[in-house]
Structure formats: structure tokens, C-alpha cells
Amino acid sequence: MSEPGTDTIVKWYEFALNVNLGERCMHYLKEKKNKSAVGCKNVVIGIFLIFFMFASSSAFGAEALFVVGKQKLKSIDKKIMVSLTEKGFKVDLRKDYLVSAQDTVGKDLVVISDSVRAYKITLTFRTLNIPLICSEAMMFDDLGMTDRAKSIDFGRKGRQKHVEIVASNHPLSAALSDNVHVSTENLLMGWGAPSEEAIKVAMIKDDQTKYPIFAYDAGAKMPHQVAPAKRVGFFLNNNTKGSITHEGWSLFNAAVDWAVDDAVNVAKAN
């Protein structure tokens, strides 16, 4: 999948998922007084294309909780939301100071943005039995994904544009290998030092103690608990301002696909 689109797609997300599409289309036609056959045909084609886009996704019908920190979404948060939507998720957006465990009921995935304030969430999702992707490195210890010492077990490293793939045969690598250019601008890149049972996907170049992409399968031993469901630590920084490369988004999409694979299949079966 290519890099997600712009605010136009975000508006389509709100249009297609948060309202009744058919009613809105009819309302639009009445407002514009466009009752011609051509106008109706174009609307029908548009609806079909939107439906096809969602139905062809492996996550069609799934729901994701996306936790952010700002009332006005950062550029990276908009693109994450678009990426999830393009995969077929219905996205439930929640601010960090309002979110609770109750918001996860019926969800297939939880995504935590780097824009959140860790102290607003703390242990809310630590024992959550739902796949989770976290980009806020300051929450890795709260989630049990790393030990508790800041700058030793988790942290951020500035002036980063690359990651070094160390698990090229794993689906989380997005079929990439070696040194991968993930940003056109320097990032303050989040990283974790996970346990021995973690899937270590990518490390900061020349530093085998810091992993900007790592994961745990359900049941894997984390530093202080067993992973209750799949967990992924991912480096996306909320100040990237559109600098993430195609390869960077490919890695993110691979993380989503891996995290929800079993959960979404179960949801569809039910």
C-alpha cells in the first residue's frame, strides 16, 4: 500500500463511515437538483468503488480504537487514520484524557499515537486482550513491553532517518531488509529494549540495544508479564510532518496486518 492520502480522504472517512452513505448521496442530489441519469450513475459508481475498496481489505468490517493526544490531529495522526481506513477499519477516535478500557469493547485493534501523554493513560491497556500497536515510547513500560528504566529500557534518539531490519524473513519486515530509509527528515525516533522472547524487527543503525520496531506474539513473555495479545512497538513520531517514506508506511501496514490477522478472522467468523 502506498503512503496514505491527505485531508480529502479524512473527509471521505467521516462521510462514508460516520453517516448513512445512501441518505447523504440522496441529500446531495436534491441540494444540487441533479436528477439526471448521468449524475445518478456517477454517484452509484462512486458508492461501488468505496465499497469495493473496503470489501477487498482483509480488515473489512473490523474496528480500531485510535488514541491521540491533541484536539487538532497532527499530520501523522491523520495519515495513520487514513491508513487504517483504507484497510477497511471503522476507526473510533479518542483523546488520551477521555479514553478508558470500556472504549475497547468490540474493537479488533488499538493504536496509540506518539502524540498521547503517557501519564493520561498509564496502565489502562496493560492487560488488554486485544492486539495493540504503540508509537509512544514513554508507554512501553506501562504496557509491560519493556522494563522501567528510561533511556535504558525505552527512550528516543534524535536525528534518525533509517532503521536496520534484523528479521527480514518475518512478515513484520514488509519484505524489506538491511538499512531502510524510513524518513526524509531527521526523526526523534522512539525505541524499546524488549525481552528475549520479543520479535526484534528493526534496530537503530549500529545499536543492537535499541529497537524502533519490535513485537510480542500473544503468550510471549514480556519483562514483567505474559503478552495478553499481540503487541507492537513502532517508531512513528508525531512531529514527522509527512516525512515518512513509502518504505516507512509499508512497515506500518505490515505491523497492522500482523497484529490483527487472527483477531479479524475470528471477528468475521462470528
C-alpha positions in Angstrom: 0.0 0.0 0.0 1.3 3.4 -0.8 1.6 6.4 1.6 -1.8 7.4 2.9 -3.6 10.4 1.3 -4.4 13.9 2.6 -7.2 15.6 4.4 -9.5 14.9 1.5 -9.5 11.2 2.4 -10.1 12.1 6.0 -13.2 13.9 5.0 -14.3 10.9 2.9 -13.7 8.7 6.0 -16.1 10.9 8.0 -18.6 10.9 5.1 -18.5 7.2 4.4 -18.2 5.7 7.9 -19.9 8.1 10.3 -23.2 8.7 8.4 -25.6 6.7 6.2 -24.0 6.9 2.8 -27.1 6.4 0.8 -29.1 9.1 2.6 -26.2 11.6 2.2 -26.0 10.9 -1.5 -29.7 11.5 -2.0 -29.5 14.7 0.1 -26.6 15.8 -2.1 -28.5 15.2 -5.3 -31.6 17.1 -4.0 -29.5 20.0 -2.9 -27.7 20.3 -6.3 -31.0 19.5 -8.1 -29.0 17.0 -10.1 -31.5 14.3 -11.0 -30.1 13.4 -14.4 -29.2 9.9 -15.3 -25.5 10.8 -15.6 -25.5 12.3 -12.1 -27.1 9.3 -10.5 -24.8 6.9 -12.4 -21.7 8.8 -11.2 -22.9 8.6 -7.6 -23.7 4.9 -7.8 -20.2 4.2 -9.3 -18.7 6.2 -6.5 -20.5 4.2 -3.8 -19.5 1.0 -5.5 -15.8 2.0 -5.6 -15.8 2.9 -1.9 -17.5 -0.4 -1.0 -15.0 -2.3 -3.2 -12.1 -0.6 -1.6 -13.3 -1.7 1.9 -14.5 -5.1 0.9 -11.2 -6.1 -0.7 -9.4 -5.3 2.5 -8.5 -8.1 5.0 -9.8 -5.8 7.7 -13.2 -5.1 6.2 -15.8 -5.0 9.0 -13.1 -4.6 11.7 -13.0 -1.8 14.2 -10.0 0.0 15.6 -9.6 2.3 18.6 -7.1 5.1 17.8 -5.9 7.1 20.8 -4.4 10.5 20.2 -3.3 13.5 22.4 -4.5 16.6 20.6 -7.9 18.0 19.8 -6.5 19.1 16.4 -4.9 16.0 14.8 -1.3 16.1 14.0 -0.4 15.4 10.3 1.0 11.9 11.2 -2.2 11.1 13.1 -4.4 12.0 10.1 -2.3 9.7 7.9 -2.5 6.8 10.4 -6.3 7.2 10.5 -6.4 7.2 6.7 -4.1 4.2 6.5 -6.4 2.3 8.9 -9.5 3.4 7.0 -8.0 2.3 3.7 -7.5 -1.1 5.2 -11.3 -1.3 5.9 -11.3 -0.4 9.6 -14.0 1.7 11.2 -11.9 4.0 13.3 -13.1 5.2 16.7 -11.0 8.3 17.7 -10.4 9.0 21.4 -8.4 11.6 23.2 -5.9 10.4 25.8 -7.6 12.1 28.7 -11.0 10.6 27.9 -10.2 7.1 26.8 -11.0 4.1 29.0 -10.9 0.4 28.8 -14.6 0.4 28.1 -13.8 2.0 24.7 -12.1 -1.2 23.6 -15.2 -3.3 23.8 -15.9 -4.7 20.3 -12.6 -3.5 18.9 -10.2 -5.6 16.9 -7.2 -3.3 17.3 -5.9 -0.5 19.5 -3.4 2.0 18.1 -1.7 4.5 20.4 -0.3 7.6 18.8 3.0 9.2 19.8 1.0 12.4 20.4 -0.6 11.0 23.6 0.6 12.0 27.1 1.6 8.8 28.7 0.6 9.9 32.2 -3.0 10.3 31.0 -3.3 6.6 30.1 -0.7 4.8 32.3 -1.9 1.2 32.9 -5.3 1.5 31.1 -4.3 -1.0 28.4 -1.7 -3.1 30.2 -3.8 -6.3 30.4 -6.0 -5.7 27.4 -6.7 -8.9 25.5 -6.8 -7.1 22.1 -3.9 -6.5 19.7 -2.2 -3.2 20.2 0.3 -1.0 18.4 2.0 1.7 20.4 4.1 4.6 19.0 4.6 6.4 22.3 7.9 5.1 23.6 7.2 6.5 27.1 4.3 4.0 27.4 6.3 0.9 26.6 7.0 0.2 30.3 3.3 1.0 31.3 2.2 -1.7 28.7 4.7 -4.2 30.1 6.6 -4.3 26.8 9.9 -3.2 28.3 11.4 -2.8 31.7 11.1 0.5 33.6 14.4 2.4 33.3 14.1 5.4 30.9 17.0 5.8 28.5 18.0 2.2 29.2 14.8 0.2 28.5 13.0 2.7 26.4 13.5 6.2 25.0 14.0 8.3 22.0 17.0 9.0 19.8 17.3 12.1 17.6 18.5 12.7 14.1 17.3 9.3 12.7 16.2 8.6 9.1 16.9 4.9 8.9 16.2 1.6 10.6 18.2 -1.6 10.2 16.0 -4.6 9.6 17.1 -7.6 11.6 14.2 -10.0 10.9 13.9 -9.8 7.1 12.0 -13.2 6.9 9.3 -12.1 9.3 6.0 -10.6 8.0 6.6 -7.5 10.1 9.6 -6.6 7.9 7.3 -5.9 4.9 9.8 -7.9 2.8 12.4 -5.3 3.4 16.0 -5.9 4.5 19.2 -4.3 5.7 19.3 -0.5 6.0 15.9 1.0 5.3 15.2 4.7 4.7 12.0 5.5 6.6 12.0 9.3 6.8 13.1 12.1 4.5 13.8 14.3 7.6 15.5 13.6 10.9 13.2 11.9 13.5 13.2 11.8 17.2 12.8 8.0 17.0 11.2 6.0 19.8 12.8 2.7 20.7 12.5 -0.1 23.2 14.7 -2.8 24.6 12.3 -5.8 24.7 12.7 -9.2 26.3 14.4 -12.2 24.8 11.0 -13.6 23.6 10.2 -10.5 21.6 10.3 -10.4 17.8 13.0 -7.8 17.1 12.2 -6.4 13.7 14.4 -3.4 13.3 17.1 -1.7 15.3 18.6 1.8 15.3 21.6 1.6 13.0 24.7 0.2 14.7 22.9 -0.1 18.0 21.7 -3.6 18.9 20.2 -2.4 22.2 17.6 -0.1 20.7 14.7 -1.3 18.6 12.3 1.1 17.0 10.2 -1.8 15.7 9.6 -4.8 17.9 6.7 -7.1 18.8 5.3 -9.8 21.0 3.1 -12.6 19.9 0.2 -13.5 22.3 1.5 -15.5 25.2 5.1 -14.4 24.8 7.0 -13.5 27.9 7.5 -9.8 28.3 9.7 -8.3 31.1 7.0 -8.4 33.9 4.1 -10.3 32.4 2.9 -12.5 29.6 1.6 -10.7 26.5 -2.2 -10.9 26.7 -2.5 -10.4 22.9 -0.2 -9.3 20.1 1.8 -6.1 20.9 3.9 -4.0 18.6 6.2 -1.1 19.4 6.5 1.2 16.4 8.6 4.4 15.9 6.2 6.8 14.2 6.8 10.3 15.7 4.1 12.9 15.9 6.3 15.6 14.5 7.2 13.9 11.3 5.1 16.3 9.2 4.7 14.0 6.2 8.3 12.9 6.0 7.6 9.1 6.4 8.7 7.3 3.2 6.9 4.6 1.2 9.1 2.1 3.0 8.2 3.5 6.4 4.4 3.2 5.6 5.0 -0.3 4.3 6.4 -1.3 7.7 3.5 0.3 9.5 1.0 -1.5 7.3 2.8 -4.8 7.9 2.5 -4.2 11.6 -1.3 -3.7 11.3 -1.7 -6.7 9.1 0.3 -8.9 11.5 -1.4 -7.6 14.7 -5.0 -8.1 13.5 -4.7 -11.2 11.3 -6.1 -13.7 13.8 -8.4 -11.2 15.6 -10.1 -10.0 12.4 -10.6 -13.6 11.1 -12.3 -14.5 14.3 -14.5 -11.4 14.2 -15.5 -12.2 10.6 -16.3 -15.8 11.5 -18.7 -14.5 14.3 
